[in-house]
């Protein structure tokens, strides 16, 4: 869902803006969890790592959601409501 993705990205961008070291901390946590990501990070700044690889940005987003679950609660609730509406619409047609 495009609205969900956009809201999710806005939250992640806010976390990065609010803390000067958030991105670096999240990338490090992602690398510890998935060492294979190192191939996308070698010789790049945290910002370059984050923006150059969908794998890295997805792993960073997952780390953010684990560390700041309350920030993502409204987005998860919104997605749940959309899923309910989709199911109801599917049952009608």
C-alpha positions in Angstrom: 0.0 0.0 0.0 1.4 3.3 -1.1 0.0 5.4 1.8 1.4 2.9 4.3 4.9 3.0 2.7 4.9 6.8 2.6 3.9 7.1 6.2 6.5 4.5 7.2 9.2 6.4 5.3 8.2 9.7 6.9 8.6 8.1 10.4 12.0 6.7 9.5 13.2 10.0 8.1 12.0 11.8 11.3 14.0 9.4 13.5 17.1 10.0 11.4 16.6 13.8 11.6 16.0 13.8 15.3 19.1 12.0 16.2 22.5 12.7 14.6 23.8 9.2 15.2 20.5 7.2 14.7 21.4 6.1 11.2 24.8 4.9 12.1 23.5 3.0 15.2 20.7 1.4 13.1 23.1 0.4 10.4 25.5 -1.1 12.9 22.6 -3.1 14.5 21.5 -4.3 11.0 25.0 -5.4 10.2 25.3 -7.3 13.4 21.9 -9.0 12.7 22.7 -9.6 9.0 26.5 -9.6 8.3 25.9 -10.2 4.6 24.8 -6.5 4.3 28.5 -5.5 4.7 29.0 -6.0 1.0 26.7 -3.0 0.5 28.3 -0.8 3.1 32.1 -1.0 2.4 33.7 2.4 2.0 30.5 4.4 2.2 29.1 6.9 4.7 26.0 5.8 6.7 23.9 8.1 4.4 25.3 6.5 1.3 24.8 3.0 2.7 21.2 3.8 3.6 20.3 5.4 0.2 22.3 3.1 -2.1 20.8 -0.2 -1.1 17.2 -1.3 -0.7 18.5 -4.2 1.4 20.3 -1.8 3.8 17.4 0.6 4.1 14.9 -2.2 4.7 17.1 -3.6 7.5 17.5 -0.1 9.0 13.7 0.4 8.9 13.3 -3.0 10.7 15.8 -1.9 13.4 13.9 1.4 13.8 10.6 -0.4 14.2 12.1 -2.7 16.8 13.7 0.1 18.8 10.8 2.6 18.5 7.7 0.5 18.2 5.5 3.3 19.6 6.5 5.5 16.6 5.0 3.0 14.2 1.9 2.1 16.1 -0.4 4.4 14.1 0.9 3.1 10.8 0.4 -0.5 11.8 -3.2 0.4 13.0 -3.9 2.2 9.7 -2.7 -0.9 7.7 -4.8 -3.2 9.8 -7.9 -1.1 9.1 -7.1 -1.1 5.4 -6.7 -4.9 5.4 -10.1 -5.2 7.1 -11.8 -2.9 4.5 -10.1 -4.9 1.7 -11.4 -8.2 3.1 -14.9 -6.8 3.3 -14.8 -5.5 -0.2 -13.5 -8.8 -1.5 -16.4 -10.7 0.2 -18.9 -8.4 -1.5 -17.7 -9.1 -5.0 
